Amino acid sequence: MLFYMNKKITNIECDYIYKYVVIGEAGVGKTSIVRQYVYNDYGDNYNTTIGVDFSCKTMTVQDKIIRIQIWDTAGQESFRSIINTYYKNAIGVIIVVDDNTPSQLENIKYWKNEYYKKQKNTNPTVFFMVILNKIDQFDKNERHDLIHDYCDDNNILFYGTSAKSGCNINECFRNFTNNIHEKTKDMPHKVNGIKKYNNTIDLHNPHQYRYNCCNIV
């Protein structure tokens, strides 16, 4: 789609767009986490995600306005061939598990490897966060310590959350975004998964307005 306008726009709403994908098994609460974060809303009876759901939220980090695109993917195996295309050019990959997830640590490794396996040209700059959801429903155990140690060893942000109560939901997204911004803001090259806006846009160049529904271009 191309947009043609006659003059320049100076009141751009954000400085950056970050693309995040949320992955993990079905039923771990991926949609509940996203809805709690974006809409401050929780329900016990969400419909199963079919394919991918898309949401946006804007936050300010170090005086920069960042709009987060969140692609919430289906966990069922039957949809995995569909959602692979949405992994492309993500700067943030969020892996969600809960206490009912079999072999939690191996499941986290599986989804991390699944992300890399589906990338034809692996993004050299990508950040992972692991969320252990539904912490209001269980007590801490040794499996959680193993996850924590694995994340520490691999520079992965780790949070326990409750989408139902909202515990740590805002904190994990804010710290994840702040961490990404801090580590990428001074990179001299373009970073896949991050779209940087200038203060003004040249509307005489129609190609600047090319829009792709699935990727930041």
N, C-alpha and C positions, 0 to 999 in steps of 0.2 A: 504494500500500500504506500502511495506517495502523497505527501501533503504539500500544497503550494500556497504561499502567503506573500503579501506584498511589502511587509516591513519586518524589522527585527523584533524579536521578543527578548526582553531583558529580565523579566520576573520569573526565572526558572525556579521550580518548586524544590529542587534538590541539587546537591553537589555531586552525589554518586548514586548509582544503583548497584546493589549487590544481589547476586543470584544464589539462593540456598536451595538444596534439595533435601527432603526429609525421607529417610528410608528405614526399613525394618519389617519385621513380620506383621501379618495382619493381627489386629486386636490388641496391640501394645499401647495404643493411645496416641498415635501420630496426629490424627485429625483433631483429637481433643486438645492436644498441646497447642497446635496452631490456632485453633479457635479461641482458646483461652488467652493466648498472647495477642492475637490481632483484634478480637472482638470482645474480650473480657467476658466470655460466654462459655458455659459448660452444660452438656446434656448427657444423660446416660444412654440415650438411644439414637446415636448417629448412624446413618446408613453407611454401609461399607463403601469405601472409596472405590470407584470404578475408573481405572486409569490414573488420572492425576487431577488434583484440585489446586487452584492457584489463588494466592492471597498476597496482599501488600501491606506493609506498615512502614512508617517513616519515624526516624529518631535522629536526635542530634548527638554527634560524637565529636568532641574537641572542636566545637564551633562549626562543624560540617554537617549539613543535612544529608542523611543517608536513607534512601528508600530501599527496603528489603523486599525482594521478590521471593516468595516462599512457594516451592513446588512440593506439595504433599502427595507422595506416591502410594499406590496400592501395594499391599504386601503379599497378596495372593500370587502364587507361582504362575497362574494362568495369565496374569497381566504383565509379567516381567519383560516380555519381549516388546510390549507397548511403551513401558516407562523408560526403557534404556535411552531413548533419544533425548529425554529430559535431563539426563545427567550431564549433557554436553555444556561445557563452559561454566560449570558451577564453581564459585569461589569458596562456598561453604557446604559441607556435607554433614548432615545431622543423622546419626544412627540412634534409633530408639529401641530399647528393650524394656521388659518389665520382669517381675519376679517369677512369672509363669513361663518365661522364655526358656526352653530347654538349652542346656549348655551355653549359658549367656556369653561367656568370653569367646567361645568358638563361633557363636552367632554374630558377634561384633566383627570378628576377623572375616567371616564369610561376607558380610555386607560391604566391608571395606574393600576386600578383594573383588567383589562383584562390581563395585564402582570403577575400579581401575581396569578391570577386564573389559568393560564395555566402552572404554575410551580409545578411539583409534589413535588420537594424538593426546597422550596424557597431559593434562594441565600441570605444568611443573610447580605452580603455586596454587595449592588447594589446602584448605583447613578442615579438620574433622572435629566434631563434638559428639560425645556419647551421652545420651540421656537415659537414665534409669527411671522410668515413670512409675506412678502409682505407689510412691513411698509411704502414702498414708495407709496402705493395706498390708504392710509386712514389716518385720523387724530386720535390722541390718544383720548380715551373716558373712561367712568367709568368702562366698562367691563375690560379694560386693567389693571386698578388699582386693581380690584378684583383678577385678575390672579396674579399680582405682590404680593399682600398681601398673597394669598394662598401659593405661592412658598416660600416666606419668612418664613411663619409659619411652612412649612414642609421641610425646608432645601433643597429646589430644586433650582438649578440655572435657572434663567430666562433671556432670551434675545429676543429683537425685531430685526428681520433681514430682509434684502431684498436679495433674491437669484439673482435677476436681476441686481442690482447695486453692489452686494458683501458686502453691509453694514453689519458689525458685524459677517460675516460668519467665517472668520479666528479666530476672537477674541473669539467667543463662543466655538469653538472646542478646542482652546488652553487653555482657562481658565477651561473648563470642564476636560480636560486631566490633567492639572496641579493640579486641586483640587483632582482628584482621586489618582494621584501619591502621593501627599502630605499625604493623609489620609491612604494609604495602604502600603507605602514603608517599614514601620517598623513593620508591622504585622508579628507575629511569625509563623502564619499558612498560608497554601496555600489559595489564594483567587480565587474563581471561576470567570472566565472571564479574568484572567490575567495569561499569560504564561511567566515565567521568564527563560531567557537563562543564562547558565553559559558561562564563557569565552572560555571553551573548551568543546567538546562533545566527549563522548566515542563511537566511531564508531564500537567497538566490541560488542556493545549491540544493536542488530537490533530493539528491541522493542522501543528504544528511538526515532525511526524514523517513528513510526506509525502515519499515517495522517488521519484526519477525516475532511471531507469537510465542515461540518456544525458547528463544535464545536472546541474549544481549549481544547486539552486533555493533 
